[in-house]
Amino acid sequence: MNIFEYKVAIYSGNPEGPQFPGNTKVDPDNFTEFLNQEGAEGWEVVSVKQRAIPSIFQHEDYVIVMKRLKNENLERSSKNKKK
């Protein structure tokens, strides 16, 4: 039986720097880089929900739920392959 661990991340548009209208949207290239970094660590996206934060700046965030096999599953699987 597979055992998973889960992670919830909030990815924000321009979380640093000045907050000007039109400058608070999520940059697709940065978002892709973030997802690729998480994927390289074994995380798989389960769901993504856009969450608009009411303000004059139209700030947007994404709530991302990810999962991956727990390390003990990976160790158990590699032991089984060696047999």
C-alpha positions as CSV (number, residue, x, y, z in Angstrom):
1,M,0.0,0.0,0.0
2,N,1.3,3.4,-0.9
3,I,1.5,6.0,1.8
4,F,1.5,9.7,0.7
5,E,2.5,12.9,2.4
6,Y,0.8,16.1,1.4
7,K,1.9,19.7,1.2
8,V,-0.2,22.9,0.7
9,A,1.6,25.9,-0.8
10,I,0.3,29.4,-1.5
11,Y,1.9,31.0,-4.5
12,S,1.4,34.8,-4.7
13,G,1.7,37.3,-7.5
14,N,4.7,39.6,-6.8
15,P,5.1,38.8,-3.1
16,E,8.0,41.2,-2.8
17,G,8.5,44.7,-3.9
18,P,6.1,47.5,-4.6
19,Q,2.5,46.6,-5.0
20,F,1.2,48.6,-8.0
21,P,-1.9,47.9,-10.1
22,G,-1.0,45.3,-12.8
23,N,2.1,44.3,-10.9
24,T,0.5,41.8,-8.6
25,K,-0.5,39.1,-11.1
26,V,1.3,35.8,-11.0
27,D,4.0,35.5,-13.7
28,P,3.6,32.3,-15.6
29,D,7.3,31.7,-16.0
30,N,8.0,32.1,-12.3
31,F,5.0,29.9,-11.4
32,T,6.3,27.2,-13.8
33,E,9.8,27.4,-12.2
34,F,8.2,27.0,-8.8
35,L,6.2,24.0,-9.9
36,N,9.3,22.4,-11.6
37,Q,11.3,22.9,-8.4
38,E,8.6,21.1,-6.3
39,G,8.4,18.4,-9.0
40,A,12.1,17.8,-8.8
41,E,11.6,17.1,-5.0
42,G,9.0,14.5,-5.9
43,W,5.9,16.6,-5.3
44,E,2.9,16.1,-7.7
45,V,0.2,18.7,-8.0
46,V,-3.2,17.3,-6.9
47,S,-5.2,20.6,-7.2
48,V,-4.8,24.3,-7.8
49,K,-7.3,26.9,-6.8
50,Q,-7.0,30.5,-7.7
51,R,-7.8,32.8,-4.8
52,A,-8.5,36.4,-5.7
53,I,-7.8,38.7,-2.8
54,P,-10.1,41.8,-2.8
55,S,-8.1,45.0,-3.1
56,I,-7.5,47.8,-5.4
57,F,-4.5,46.0,-6.7
58,Q,-6.3,42.9,-7.8
59,H,-3.8,40.7,-6.0
60,E,-4.0,37.0,-6.9
61,D,-2.8,33.9,-5.1
62,Y,-2.9,30.2,-6.0
63,V,-3.5,27.5,-3.4
64,I,-1.7,24.4,-4.5
65,V,-2.1,20.9,-2.9
66,M,0.7,18.5,-3.7
67,K,1.5,14.9,-2.7
68,R,4.4,12.5,-2.9
69,L,5.2,9.1,-1.6
70,K,6.6,9.0,1.9
71,N,10.3,8.2,2.0
72,E,9.6,4.9,3.8
73,N,7.7,3.7,0.7
74,L,10.6,4.6,-1.5
75,E,13.0,2.7,0.8
76,R,10.7,-0.3,0.9
77,S,10.3,-0.3,-2.8
78,S,14.0,-0.2,-3.5
79,K,14.6,-3.1,-1.0
80,N,12.0,-5.1,-2.8
81,K,13.7,-4.5,-6.2
82,K,17.0,-5.7,-4.8
83,K,15.6,-9.1,-3.8
